[in-house]
Amino acid sequence: MKGDNDKCDTNAQQIEINSFKKNFKRFKDRRIVLYGIGRCTATLVPAIGEFCIVGLMDRDAGNIGKYMYGIPIISEAEAEKTADIVIINTAETYWEIIYKRISGISIPVYYPNGENAAERVREGVRYQQNPYWQQNLGQLRQKITQYEVISFDIFDTIIILLMSANTTLAKRMG
């Protein structure tokens, strides 16, 4: 039923908004750049008018100078001049990749859960610390059978597959 799915999506988005407000209320008086121009930011921007969002960042340099959601997409150098912090506003899957991309920025970078990205890296928090990495194949199979639907990020799966097979995407796709 479409109505039920819409309600679930709305609830999940409200949780994201509430989480952002809770995790970053201490920065309401600071100039913030959000890294990410996708669905997470589209959900967040209209609901956080009390925050001072001065710009958006994206990996695609071709987007610099454009506007999304009424906010300019700016370069890393511009963010350093105009903002006090950057908040990576994407799915957790991308946090480390994005932080590596911008780790040289001279202002603090935070993840949506409120963690300072540099501190998390210093403490060695990595995806391998996810409890699923500690399980063997049999344990994972047992866990999977408990669910009707399993969802995963195809982008990361393709990248890992290609790296492990030492081949190119073109060869893999045929």
N, C-alpha and C positions, 0 to 999 in steps of 0.2 A: 504494500500500500504506500503510495507516494507520500501521503500526508504523514505517516509514521516516520518515514525516512527524513523528511524535511524537519520534523520535530527533533529527531536525534541530531541532525546536522546543526540545528539552531542551538540545542543544548550544549553540544561540543564547542561551538563557537563562543557561546556565552562563558563557558569554563575558561577558554583561552583568554578572553577579555578580562575576566575577573582575576585570573592568575597574573596577567601583565600588571594590572592596577595594583595588586597586592605586592608583587615582587619589585616594582619600581616606584612605589609611592614616594620613596625618599628622594627621587630624582625629578619630582614634578616641577621644580624651579630650575632645572638644568636643561640645556639645549641638547636634544637627542636626535641621532641619525638612526634610522632603522635599516638594517641590511636585509634586503629581500624585497621583491616587488610582486610576489605572487599572492596566492590565496590567503596565507596567514596575515599579510599586511593589508590586503583588501578587507579582511574581517576586522582588523584591529583599528585602523585609522579613523573610521567614522565614530568609533566608540570611546576614543581617548582624547577628546578635545581639551581636557584639562592639562594634558602634557604638551610640552613645547617641542614638536617634531619639526626640525629645521631642514631635514633632507632625507632622501632615501639613497641607498647604494645598491649596486647590482654588479655582477661579474662581467656583464656585457658593456664594454666601454662605449659602444654605439648608443647606449641609452642615456649617457651623460648629457645633460642639458634639456632633456625631455621632462615632462611632468606626468606623474601618476597620482591619482587620488588627490590632485591639487597640490602636490608636494614635489619640489625639484629633485631629480636624480643627479647626484653629485659625485665627484671623484673623491678618492681617498684624501688627496691634498686639500680639497675644499672642505671635507669633513673635519680635518684637523684644524682648519681656520675658524669654522663656524659652529662646531659642536663641542660639548663637554664629554659625551660618551656615545658609543655605538652599541646598539642592541641587535644581535643576530636574530632575526624574526623569521625563522624557517622551521621545518620539521627537524627533529633532533638528529636524524640521519646525516644532515649536512653540516652540523655545527663545527665539527673538527676541520672539515675540508675548508669551510669558509674562514674559520679563524686562521688556519695556515696561510690562506690567501692574503689576509689583511693584518697578520700578526706584527708587522713593522709599524703600524699606525701609532702615533704618539699619544693617543687618548685611550682611556679604558674601554675594553670591549666586554660585553656581557651576553650570556645566553638567556633565552626567554625564561628559564627557571630562576633567574636572579644571580646565578653564579658568575663571578669574574672569570673570563676565559683564560687569562694568563695564569691565574692561580690554579685553575683546574688542570692546566697543562703541567705546571710545576709540580703539582701533587701526583701527576701520572695517571689521572683518571682517563681511561681509554675504553673503547667498545669491548675489549676482551674482558672487562670486569663485569659485563652483563652476565647474570647467572646462567644463561643458556650456553655460554662458551665453556662452562665447567661441566657440561653434560655430555655423555657419549651418545652415539647414534640411537641406541635402543631407548634411552631416556627421552630423547627428542621425539622419536616416533610415538612413544606413549603419550607425551604431552600433546602432540599434534592430533591424535585420535580423539581428544577431548573436545575438539571444535568442529563445527560444520564448515566454516570458512576460514582460510588462512590467507592473510594479505601480506605482501612484502613489496619492497621497492625494487622494481625491475632495473632501474638505472644502476644501482650498486651491484645487483646480481650480475648484470652484463659485464661491468667493469671487473669484478672479481673473477668471473669466469674467463674473460679474455686474458687477464693477467696470468691466471693459473695455467691457461692453455698455451700461453706465449704465441698468440695469433692476433690477427687484426679483426675488427668488427666486420669489414667487408668480406673476409674469408669466412668468418663464422656465419654471417647472414646468407652466404651462398651467392 
